[in-house]
C-alpha cells in the first residue's frame, strides 16, 4: 500500500479523536452585510473588558396596591476604566408596562427626561454625545424589550438612571402574579443585517457563555398591600424573605443566599382570602380627562357533558434555544396533553426549527398507537437549529381540516424570535380556521410573543418556568376546554357617558380570567355599567353602580393604563392597513400621555460639558444567557437542521466506518494475492 493511500484510509479514524480536542466556535460580531441578524458570544479582550460592563447594579422597588403595581427601576452605570465610554444596554420589561417617567442623576444633580418623537430624541442624544455632554436615551424596540444608551461616562463617574412604570395585575383562577423579567433571551431572525430596521438591530447583541453570570448586581423589593387579607404569598423563582406587616400587607425581599437572580423572571404569586378577586369600578378625575377601569370576576364555570370533539395541532419548537431543560419541559407537557385527549379527538404534531416536520399528512385519531407514535417522535428530539415559527404556523394551518371538528392550535416555544408581528398577522388572518393556545417554556420566555399569539387567536397563554409545573399546566388547559366559553360579551351604560373604550370588542372568555375594560367618561358620576354574555345555554349579566365607585387620586395610573391598552391594540393588531396613520396615532398617544412607545423615546441631557473632546469608546453590555438556555441558542441560530442526530456528528460516525470497511477490503485482497493499483 502506498503511503498516501494509507493516510487516506487511516485519517477518517482519527477524526472523532480530533473532534474531542476541537473547541466549539465562538462567534464574534460580524459586519458582513450578507449575513442575517444574530446574537454572538462575548469575547473578553484585555483592558477593554473593564469598559464592557459599565452597568454595575439594577435596583427594583415595587409597590402593589390593590390591583395596580407601581415599579421603579434604578440602573447604576460606573466607568472603572481610564477613558470615556458610552454604553448601550438591552433589557426586558413587562408586556403591560406603561413607562411614564425617567430621570438621570449625576452626583447630586437630577435631570428629568423629556418625551420626544423617536427620531428627534435620537438626534438630541447624538448631538449631546458629540458635544461631550452626558446624556441618556431610553428606547422601545418591542413592548417588552428596551435599550438604554448613556453617553460620555467619564473615568470614575457613576450615572444613575431611574425608570418609572405601572401595570394592572389581573388574576387567573384567583391567583395574581407580578412578573419582573430580568434578561432578554437571544432572538432568532432571518432578516439580512443590511436590511434590518432600527428596531431589529438590538438582536445582534453579545451574550456571555453559559457558565458565566453577569457581573452586574441585581436586587428587588416588593411591598404588597391588598386591603383584603392574603391567603397565600409565594415566590417560586427566587430565594426570598417574606415579612408580614398585617394580614393584608407584607414585604418581599431577595434572600442573602440568592446570588444569581438576574438570569430569569422574578415572579411573585398571591391569593386573597377565600380566593376572592378584586372586582369593581375605579374612577379617576384628571385636569382635562376622566378615566375609568372596570374589572369583573369571571362567572362560575358550569360543567357540561356536551364537549364538542376537537382537532388539536401541536406545534412544537425543537430549535437550539430549546436544547436541554426547555425541551425536557416541552416533552413532559406534550406527553400530558396528548395523553389526556378524548377518544373522539384527533391530533397532529408539527415540529419546527429552521424548517418543519409533520407527523402525519392529516390528523389522526387519539388512540394508544398514534399517541405512542407522537410521543416517540417528540422524545427523539435534542434541540438544534433556527426558529422559523411563522413557517411552522403556515404548515399547521395548511393541514387538511377534519370536518365537523373544532380546530385548536397549541404552540409550545420559548418565543425567542424577532418576527412577532409576522406571527400575529398570520393568526389574525386565520381566526375562522382555528383558535390558539400558546405555551411559553423556560425561565425567561418572550411573553410578548406568547401573550400576543393567544390574544390574536382568541385563546389563552400559559408560561411554564420549571419542569415540575408542566403537568399542572396540561391539566389547566384541559379544564379550560371542558367548560363552555362566555361568548357574545357586551358592555352597556345607562345614564353614564363613556367614550374611547378599550378593548373595542371583548373576545370570547375562557373561564378563569376577569373581564377588564378601560375608558374615558364625562358628565355626572351617576348611572350604571352592565356586562352581559352567554355561558353555555345560560345568560349572564352583572351591573355596577357608578355612584358607588371609588374616585381617588391613587387611581391616577388609570390614564397611563388606558393609553397602554390602546397602544397594545394599535401596535400588534392595527385596524387600518395604513402604517403611516398607525404610526401617527401611536406617536400622538406617546407624546400626549408621556409614554415610551415604538415611536417616542425618553431623552435626558446634562448641559455641562464633561468630555471636551467628544471622543468616547462605544460599548454594548453583554447579557447572560437565561437560566436553562443552552449555548446552542446562539451557536446554531442560522442552522436549519433538526437535532435528532446532529449532521456533523453523523459525518464523524460515517467516515470512520467507511475507512474501516476500505481497510478490511484491502487486507482481504492482499491476503488472496490480489494486487491493487493505486
LINZIPE-V430533 format. One record per backbone hydrogen bond with DSSP energy under -0.5 kcal/mol. CO is the residue of the C=O (numbers start at 1). NH is the residue of the N-H. E is the energy in kcal/mol with one decimal. If there is no record, write none. Layout:
CO/NH/E
CO/NH/E
//
This chain:
2/6/-2.0
3/7/-2.3
4/8/-2.3
5/9/-2.1
6/10/-2.8
7/11/-2.4
8/12/-0.6
10/13/-0.7
10/14/-0.7
11/14/-1.4
11/15/-0.9
12/15/-0.6
12/16/-0.5
14/18/-2.5
15/19/-2.4
16/20/-1.1
17/21/-0.9
18/21/-0.6
18/22/-0.9
25/27/-0.6
26/28/-0.6
27/41/-0.7
31/33/-0.7
32/35/-1.8
33/194/-1.1
35/193/-3.2
37/189/-0.6
40/207/-2.3
42/44/-0.6
45/48/-1.6
46/49/-1.5
47/50/-1.4
47/51/-0.6
48/51/-0.6
48/52/-1.2
50/53/-0.7
51/54/-0.5
52/622/-0.6
54/56/-0.8
54/78/-3.0
56/217/-2.7
57/76/-2.6
58/219/-2.2
59/74/-3.3
60/221/-2.2
61/72/-2.7
62/64/-0.5
62/223/-3.1
63/65/-0.6
63/70/-2.6
64/66/-0.5
64/225/-2.6
65/67/-0.5
65/68/-2.0
67/169/-3.3
68/65/-2.6
69/71/-0.5
69/167/-1.8
70/63/-2.6
71/165/-2.6
72/61/-2.5
72/74/-0.5
73/75/-0.6
73/163/-3.0
74/59/-2.8
75/77/-0.6
75/161/-3.0
76/56/-2.8
76/57/-1.2
77/159/-2.7
78/80/-0.8
79/156/-2.9
84/617/-2.2
85/153/-3.3
86/619/-2.5
87/150/-2.5
88/621/-2.7
89/148/-2.6
91/146/-3.0
94/97/-1.4
97/99/-0.7
98/100/-0.6
98/166/-1.2
99/596/-2.1
101/164/-2.2
102/113/-2.6
103/162/-2.6
104/111/-3.3
105/160/-2.5
106/109/-2.1
109/106/-2.5
110/112/-0.5
111/104/-2.9
114/603/-2.1
116/601/-2.6
117/121/-2.6
118/122/-2.3
119/123/-2.0
120/124/-2.4
121/125/-2.5
122/126/-2.8
123/127/-2.3
124/128/-2.0
125/129/-2.6
126/130/-2.3
127/131/-1.9
128/133/-2.7
129/132/-1.3
132/610/-1.8
132/611/-2.2
134/606/-2.9
135/151/-2.8
136/604/-2.4
137/139/-0.5
137/149/-2.4
138/602/-1.6
139/147/-2.3
142/145/-1.5
144/93/-1.5
145/141/-2.8
145/142/-1.8
146/91/-2.4
147/139/-2.3
148/89/-2.2
149/137/-2.4
150/87/-2.3
151/135/-0.8
152/154/-0.8
153/85/-2.0
154/157/-2.7
157/79/-2.0
158/107/-0.6
159/77/-3.0
160/105/-3.0
161/75/-3.0
161/163/-0.5
162/103/-2.0
163/73/-2.4
164/100/-2.0
164/101/-1.1
165/71/-3.2
166/98/-2.4
167/69/-2.8
168/170/-0.6
171/514/-0.7
172/175/-1.7
174/176/-0.5
174/272/-0.5
175/172/-2.3
176/270/-2.1
177/179/-0.6
178/268/-2.4
179/181/-0.5
180/266/-2.6
183/185/-0.6
188/418/-2.1
191/37/-2.2
192/195/-1.1
192/196/-0.7
193/196/-1.0
197/200/-1.8
197/201/-1.0
200/203/-2.0
201/204/-1.8
203/205/-2.0
205/40/-1.4
206/623/-2.0
207/42/-3.1
209/212/-2.0
211/213/-0.6
217/58/-2.0
219/60/-2.0
220/254/-1.0
221/62/-2.7
222/224/-0.6
222/252/-3.0
223/64/-3.0
223/225/-0.6
224/250/-2.3
225/66/-2.1
229/273/-3.1
232/271/-2.4
234/269/-2.7
238/240/-0.6
239/255/-2.9
241/243/-0.5
241/253/-2.4
242/244/-0.5
243/251/-2.7
246/249/-1.1
247/230/-3.1
248/226/-2.2
248/227/-0.7
249/245/-2.3
249/246/-1.7
250/224/-2.8
251/243/-3.0
252/222/-2.7
253/241/-2.9
255/258/-1.7
257/259/-1.1
261/264/-0.6
263/627/-3.3
265/267/-0.6
266/180/-3.0
267/237/-0.6
268/178/-2.8
269/234/-2.6
270/176/-2.9
271/231/-2.3
271/232/-1.5
272/275/-2.0
273/276/-1.2
276/272/-0.7
277/279/-0.8
280/295/-2.4
281/550/-0.9
282/293/-2.0
283/552/-1.6
284/286/-0.7
284/291/-2.6
289/286/-2.3
290/521/-1.5
291/284/-2.5
292/519/-1.8
293/282/-2.7
294/517/-2.4
295/280/-3.0
296/515/-2.5
301/303/-0.6
302/484/-0.7
305/307/-1.6
306/308/-0.6
309/406/-1.5
310/312/-0.5
310/346/-1.9
311/408/-3.0
312/314/-0.6
312/348/-1.9
313/315/-0.7
313/410/-2.7
314/316/-0.7
314/350/-3.3
315/412/-2.9
316/352/-2.4
318/384/-2.0
319/322/-1.4
320/323/-1.6
322/327/-1.9
323/326/-0.6
324/328/-2.3
325/329/-1.9
326/330/-2.1
327/331/-2.5
328/332/-1.9
329/333/-2.8
330/334/-3.1
331/335/-2.2
332/336/-2.1
333/337/-2.8
334/338/-3.0
335/339/-1.8
336/340/-0.8
337/340/-0.7
338/341/-1.4
342/345/-1.5
345/366/-1.9
346/312/-2.5
347/364/-2.9
348/314/-2.6
349/351/-0.5
349/359/-2.7
350/316/-2.8
351/357/-2.8
352/318/-2.8
353/388/-3.5
355/353/-2.5
357/351/-3.0
361/400/-0.6
364/347/-2.5
365/367/-1.5
367/371/-2.5
368/372/-2.5
369/373/-1.9
370/374/-2.3
371/375/-2.4
372/376/-2.2
373/377/-1.8
374/378/-2.4
375/379/-2.6
376/380/-1.2
378/381/-1.6
382/324/-0.6
385/320/-2.6
387/389/-1.6
388/392/-1.5
389/393/-2.4
390/394/-1.9
391/395/-2.2
392/396/-2.4
393/397/-2.8
394/398/-1.6
395/399/-0.5
396/399/-1.0
400/363/-0.5
401/403/-0.7
402/405/-1.6
405/407/-0.5
406/311/-2.6
407/435/-1.6
408/313/-2.5
409/411/-0.6
409/437/-2.6
410/315/-2.8
411/413/-0.5
411/439/-3.4
412/317/-2.7
413/441/-1.8
414/446/-2.2
415/417/-2.4
416/188/-2.1
419/423/-1.4
420/424/-2.4
421/425/-2.4
422/426/-1.7
423/427/-2.1
424/428/-2.7
425/429/-2.1
426/430/-0.6
427/430/-1.3
428/431/-1.2
430/433/-1.8
430/434/-1.2
435/409/-2.7
436/460/-0.5
437/411/-2.5
438/440/-0.6
438/462/-2.7
439/413/-2.3
439/441/-0.5
440/442/-0.5
440/464/-3.3
443/265/-2.9
445/447/-1.5
446/449/-0.6
446/450/-2.0
447/451/-2.8
448/452/-1.6
449/453/-2.6
450/454/-1.6
451/455/-2.3
452/456/-2.7
453/457/-2.0
454/459/-2.8
455/458/-1.1
457/436/-1.5
460/438/-1.7
462/440/-3.6
463/465/-0.6
464/442/-2.6
466/469/-1.9
467/470/-1.7
469/473/-1.9
470/474/-2.2
471/475/-2.1
472/476/-2.3
473/477/-2.4
474/478/-2.1
475/479/-2.1
476/480/-2.1
477/481/-1.8
478/482/-0.9
479/483/-0.7
480/483/-0.9
482/304/-0.6
485/487/-0.8
485/536/-0.9
486/509/-2.8
487/534/-2.5
490/532/-2.2
492/530/-3.1
494/528/-2.3
496/498/-0.7
497/522/-1.8
499/520/-2.5
502/518/-3.1
505/507/-0.6
508/510/-0.5
509/486/-2.6
510/513/-1.1
512/173/-3.1
515/296/-2.7
517/294/-2.9
518/502/-2.9
519/292/-2.6
520/499/-2.1
522/497/-0.6
524/526/-1.6
527/546/-2.3
527/547/-0.6
528/494/-2.2
529/544/-3.0
530/492/-2.6
531/542/-2.1
532/490/-2.2
533/540/-3.2
534/487/-2.9
534/536/-0.5
535/538/-2.5
538/535/-2.9
540/533/-2.3
542/531/-2.7
544/529/-2.2
546/549/-1.2
550/283/-2.2
550/552/-0.6
552/555/-1.4
553/556/-1.8
555/558/-2.4
556/559/-1.8
556/560/-0.5
557/561/-2.7
558/562/-2.6
559/563/-1.7
560/564/-2.7
561/565/-2.0
562/566/-2.0
563/567/-2.5
564/568/-2.1
565/569/-1.6
566/570/-2.4
567/571/-2.7
568/572/-2.3
569/573/-1.9
577/579/-1.1
578/582/-1.9
579/583/-2.5
580/584/-2.2
581/585/-2.1
582/586/-2.6
583/587/-2.6
584/588/-2.4
585/589/-2.2
586/590/-2.5
587/591/-2.5
588/592/-2.6
589/593/-2.5
590/595/-2.3
597/140/-0.7
599/118/-2.8
600/597/-1.7
601/116/-2.5
602/138/-2.8
603/114/-2.3
604/136/-2.5
608/134/-0.7
608/610/-0.8
611/614/-1.7
616/618/-0.6
617/86/-2.5
619/88/-2.0
619/621/-0.6
623/208/-2.8
626/629/-2.4
627/443/-0.7
628/326/-0.6
630/633/-1.9
631/634/-1.8
631/635/-2.8
632/636/-1.5
634/637/-1.4
636/639/-1.6
639/386/-3.1
646/650/-1.9
647/651/-2.1
648/652/-2.2
649/653/-1.5
650/654/-2.5
651/655/-2.7
652/656/-0.7
653/657/-1.0
654/658/-2.4
655/659/-2.3
656/660/-2.6
657/661/-2.3
658/662/-2.3
659/663/-2.4
660/664/-2.5
661/665/-2.5
662/666/-2.5
663/667/-2.6
664/668/-2.3
665/669/-2.0
666/670/-2.1
667/671/-2.5
668/672/-1.3
669/674/-3.0
670/673/-1.4
673/675/-0.6
675/677/-0.5
676/678/-0.6
//
